[in-house]
Structures are given as structure tokens and as C-alpha cells.
Amino acid sequence: MAEIFEFAMGATVRDKLTGFDGTITGRADYLNGCRQYLIKPRKLDDGKMIDGHWIDEQRLELMNATIFEAGDTKRRPGGPQSHSSAPGSLA
């Protein structure tokens, strides 16, 4: 299957409209054809993390290529109840 997203996970991008920039930490592909990216800022606000924002693909421009490589793609991703021993797991 061909890659449907223009930007890679971990890439640093900037919103052309607002100037908001950060690292791509999530992607969504919607039924209506819209593609959005979750952008987490690299800056802190008084030592606290700033919330990420979902931004449409066409508003983004690449600043730097991927700076974070995802781990072993054969390994199950983390998240709630990601282990087969978790209560209610179907795996």
C-alpha cells in the first residue's frame, strides 16, 4: 500500500497560516479525504508541556526531516491495554 501522508512521523513542520511549529506525533486520514497531523510544540511554557494541535496537511510546510525514528515496527505499539495479558484483551 502506498504512503498516503505527505509528511513522516517525527518530522518538524510549520503551519503556514499561523507560524505554529513542532513535531508530528500523530496522523489522521478522514473519510472525506482530509488528512491532519497532530503537531506537538518543541517548546515548554514555564516548564510545562504545551498541548498539540491537529492541523490540515495543506497548511503545513516541512522544516526538518524526521528527527525521531519509531522503534521496531514488528513490535506491538503501546497504549491502553496493548498487552495480551491485559483484562478484556482479544489478543
C-alpha positions as CSV (number, residue, x, y, z in Angstrom):
1,M,0.0,0.0,0.0
2,A,1.4,3.4,-1.0
3,E,2.1,6.0,1.7
4,I,-0.9,8.4,1.8
5,F,0.6,11.0,4.0
6,E,2.9,13.8,2.7
7,F,4.9,14.1,6.0
8,A,6.6,11.5,8.1
9,M,6.0,10.8,11.7
10,G,8.6,12.7,13.7
11,A,9.2,15.4,11.1
12,T,9.3,19.0,12.2
13,V,6.7,21.2,10.4
14,R,5.3,24.7,10.5
15,D,1.7,25.9,9.9
16,K,1.9,28.4,7.0
17,L,-1.1,30.3,8.3
18,T,-0.2,30.8,12.0
19,G,3.5,30.0,12.2
20,F,2.8,27.3,14.9
21,D,5.6,24.7,14.6
22,G,6.5,21.4,16.2
23,T,7.0,17.7,15.7
24,I,4.4,15.4,14.1
25,T,3.3,12.9,16.7
26,G,0.1,11.6,15.1
27,R,-1.7,11.5,11.8
28,A,-5.4,11.0,10.7
29,D,-7.0,10.2,7.4
30,Y,-10.7,11.0,7.2
31,L,-13.4,9.6,5.0
32,N,-13.9,12.9,3.3
33,G,-10.2,12.9,2.2
34,C,-8.9,15.4,4.7
35,R,-5.6,14.5,6.3
36,Q,-4.5,16.0,9.5
37,Y,-1.4,15.9,11.7
38,L,-1.0,16.2,15.4
39,I,1.7,18.8,16.0
40,K,3.4,19.0,19.4
41,P,5.4,22.1,20.0
42,R,9.1,21.7,21.0
43,K,8.9,24.5,23.5
44,L,7.7,24.4,27.1
45,D,5.6,27.0,28.8
46,D,7.1,27.7,32.3
47,G,8.5,24.1,32.2
48,K,5.1,22.6,31.3
49,M,4.2,20.7,28.1
50,I,2.0,22.7,25.6
51,D,-0.9,20.8,24.0
52,G,-0.6,19.7,20.5
53,H,-2.9,20.8,17.7
54,W,-4.5,18.9,14.7
55,I,-3.7,20.8,11.5
56,D,-4.7,20.1,7.9
57,E,-1.9,18.8,5.6
58,Q,-2.1,21.5,3.1
59,R,-1.4,24.2,5.7
60,L,1.9,22.6,6.7
61,E,5.4,23.1,5.4
62,L,8.4,20.9,6.2
63,M,11.1,22.4,8.4
64,N,13.3,19.4,9.1
65,A,13.1,15.7,8.1
66,T,12.3,13.1,10.7
67,I,14.2,13.7,13.9
68,F,12.7,10.7,15.7
69,E,12.7,7.1,14.4
70,A,9.9,4.9,15.6
71,G,11.0,1.7,17.2
72,D,10.8,-1.8,15.8
73,T,7.7,-1.8,13.5
74,K,7.2,-5.5,14.2
75,R,6.6,-4.8,17.9
76,R,3.1,-4.0,19.1
77,P,2.6,-0.3,19.7
78,G,1.9,0.9,23.2
79,G,-1.3,2.3,24.5
80,P,-4.2,1.3,26.7
81,Q,-4.5,-2.4,27.1
82,S,-1.8,-3.1,24.4
83,H,-0.6,-6.3,26.1
84,S,-2.3,-9.6,25.5
85,S,-2.4,-10.2,29.3
86,A,-4.5,-7.0,29.8
87,P,-8.0,-7.6,31.1
88,G,-10.5,-7.7,28.3
89,S,-7.8,-8.2,25.6
90,L,-8.8,-10.1,22.5
91,A,-5.2,-10.9,21.5
